[in-house]
Every structure is written in C-alpha cells, then in structure tokens.
Amino acid sequence: MLATLLCTGVRSAELLELTAGSLAGRSGDRRLHVHGKGGKNRSIPIEDSLDALIQDYLRSRRERFGERLPGSEPLFVDHRGERLQRGGLQYLVRQSLRAAGVSDRVQPGAMVHALRHTFATRLAEDGANAAEIAKLLGHSSINSSQTYIDVTAREQRMSVRANRTLNVLGELSGG
C-alpha cells in the first residue's frame, strides 16, 4: 500500500476504492485505473518494480484468505480480508513512518497525504512539467501542480546557497 501511494500519488480515498479490476494491462504495460475526486477517472502507469510488489501482495492475499479475486473485489484489504478502511490505512502509514524514524517530520493528520506530496515533488525534481504532474495527480488545474515545481526551484536555490565553494568565493571577493 505504501509503495502504491508513493509511486502513483493516489489520494487515500482513491486507494481505498481500488478494486482488483483497477489494475489493467499485462506485465510491463500495467496501468492503474483510478476513480478520482469529482468523479474524474484517470489512468496511471505502473512500473515493473511496483507491479511486482502488487503481484506479490495479491499472491500472499490469496494464500491467506483463499479467495479468487474477481474484478469487483477490493484491491487492498485489512487483516480480516475486508476492504481496508481509512482508519486502518492511517494506522499502517503512521506505524511505517514511526518505524522509519520520520513520523516527527509529518503532521499527524497529513501522514497519508504527505506520500502524495512526496510523489509529486519527486516528479518535479526529476523534470516532469506541471501538465504531466497535474494529469498523474488528477488535478483539474495546472496551477495546483505548479506548486511542486516552484517548491523544487526554491529548494534548488537553497542548495546552491549552501555550496561551500560559493561561500569561499564570497569570502575571497569580500562579500
């Protein structure tokens, strides 16, 4: 679930609504069909590493619960085999962030949503434009996605300012 959140940028409500039928295509060309906010649908590419994790999860799930997975079955389930609920997702994310030692860096009510921001920020850092980010996140406006690019530009400037060579140059020039 965490990998799906981090590698697709889906909202928590979207993740909880996914079904086995939301996964489409063959290995190497898999996509995740998401019913998004405002009733808008989108299709997100699933890369091989995430696809392998999801397939392992589904195999494990079939072994634990002995179910065939018709397309209408929830993709992610709780320890009883029932559709994962919001509180269960929040608990899993909170425990995972705590185990990773980073829970203090995220506001308690925003832990799941922070993974969506991480996805978008990484896209921007790796060169995606606002239109690409908007499409993947299901934003109706490019302006919503531009925020991630602007933040990345600010972070880049701060990184440049922290460059030791630049500091030495400033000392040499008397500035």
C-alpha positions in Angstrom: 0.0 0.0 0.0 2.8 2.4 0.9 4.6 1.7 -2.4 1.3 2.3 -4.3 0.8 5.6 -2.5 4.4 6.7 -3.1 4.6 5.5 -6.8 1.2 6.6 -8.0 0.3 9.7 -6.0 -3.3 8.5 -5.5 -5.3 10.1 -2.7 -6.1 7.9 0.3 -9.8 7.8 -0.7 -8.8 6.7 -4.2 -6.6 4.0 -2.8 -9.3 2.6 -0.6 -11.7 2.4 -3.5 -9.4 0.5 -5.8 -10.5 -3.0 -6.9 -8.7 -5.9 -8.4 -10.2 -4.7 -11.7 -8.5 -1.3 -11.3 -5.2 -3.0 -12.4 -5.2 -3.3 -16.2 -2.8 -4.5 -18.8 -0.1 -7.0 -19.0 3.1 -7.0 -17.0 5.4 -4.3 -18.5 2.4 -2.3 -19.6 0.3 -2.3 -16.5 -1.9 0.7 -15.5 -4.0 1.6 -12.5 -7.4 3.0 -13.3 -8.4 5.4 -10.6 -11.9 6.9 -10.0 -10.8 10.3 -8.7 -12.1 13.4 -6.9 -15.1 15.0 -8.6 -15.9 11.8 -10.5 -12.9 12.2 -12.8 -11.2 9.0 -13.9 -7.5 8.7 -14.8 -5.0 6.0 -15.7 -1.6 5.9 -14.0 1.3 3.8 -15.4 2.5 1.1 -13.1 6.2 0.4 -13.5 7.6 -3.1 -13.1 9.0 -2.7 -9.6 5.6 -1.6 -8.2 3.8 -4.2 -10.3 6.0 -6.9 -8.8 5.2 -5.8 -5.3 1.5 -5.6 -6.0 1.5 -9.1 -7.6 3.4 -10.5 -4.5 0.8 -8.9 -2.3 -2.1 -10.4 -4.3 -0.4 -13.8 -4.2 0.0 -13.5 -0.4 -3.5 -12.4 -0.1 -4.8 -15.4 -2.0 -2.8 -17.7 0.2 -4.0 -16.0 3.4 -7.7 -15.7 2.5 -8.1 -18.4 -0.2 -10.0 -16.1 -2.5 -10.2 -15.8 -6.2 -10.0 -12.1 -7.0 -12.9 -11.1 -9.2 -12.5 -7.5 -10.6 -15.0 -6.1 -8.1 -13.0 -7.3 -5.0 -11.2 -4.5 -3.1 -7.5 -4.3 -4.1 -6.3 -3.7 -0.5 -7.8 -5.5 2.5 -7.3 -5.5 6.2 -6.1 -8.4 8.4 -9.6 -9.9 8.2 -9.7 -9.8 4.4 -12.2 -7.0 4.3 -11.9 -3.7 2.4 -9.3 -1.5 4.1 -10.9 1.5 5.8 -9.5 5.0 6.3 -8.5 4.4 9.9 -6.7 1.2 9.1 -4.8 3.0 6.3 -3.8 5.8 8.6 -2.7 3.4 11.2 -0.5 1.5 8.8 1.1 4.6 7.4 1.7 6.1 10.9 3.3 2.8 12.1 5.5 2.7 9.0 6.6 6.3 9.3 7.3 5.7 13.0 9.4 2.6 12.2 11.3 4.5 9.6 12.0 7.2 12.2 10.4 10.0 10.2 7.0 10.4 11.8 8.0 13.6 13.5 8.5 15.3 10.1 4.9 14.9 9.1 1.8 16.5 10.7 -0.3 13.7 12.3 -3.4 14.4 10.2 -1.5 14.6 6.9 0.6 11.4 7.1 -1.1 9.6 4.2 -1.4 12.8 2.1 2.3 13.5 2.6 3.1 10.5 0.5 1.1 12.1 -2.4 3.2 15.2 -1.9 6.4 13.2 -2.0 5.3 11.6 -5.3 4.6 15.0 -6.8 7.8 16.6 -5.5 9.9 13.7 -6.8 8.3 14.0 -10.2 9.1 17.8 -10.3 12.7 17.1 -9.1 13.1 14.6 -11.9 12.0 17.0 -14.6 8.2 16.5 -15.0 6.3 19.6 -16.0 3.2 20.9 -14.4 0.9 19.4 -17.0 2.3 15.9 -16.5 2.1 16.2 -12.7 -1.5 17.5 -13.0 -2.5 14.6 -15.2 -1.0 12.0 -12.9 -2.4 13.6 -9.7 -5.8 14.2 -11.2 -5.6 17.9 -10.7 -8.2 19.9 -12.7 -5.8 22.9 -12.9 -2.1 23.1 -13.7 -1.8 25.8 -11.1 -2.2 23.1 -8.3 0.7 21.2 -9.8 2.9 24.2 -10.4 3.3 24.4 -6.6 5.6 21.4 -6.6 7.8 22.8 -9.3 8.0 26.2 -7.5 9.0 24.5 -4.3 11.6 22.5 -6.1 13.1 25.6 -7.6 13.3 27.2 -4.1 14.9 24.1 -2.7 17.4 24.2 -5.6 18.3 27.8 -4.8 18.8 27.0 -1.1 21.0 24.1 -2.1 23.2 26.3 -4.3 23.5 28.9 -1.5 24.7 26.1 0.8 27.5 25.2 -1.6 30.8 25.5 0.3 32.6 26.7 -2.9 30.2 29.6 -3.3 30.8 30.5 0.4 34.6 30.5 -0.2 34.1 32.6 -3.3 32.1 35.1 -1.3 34.9 35.3 1.3 37.5 35.8 -1.4 35.5 38.6 -3.1 34.9 40.3 0.3 31.1 39.7 0.1 
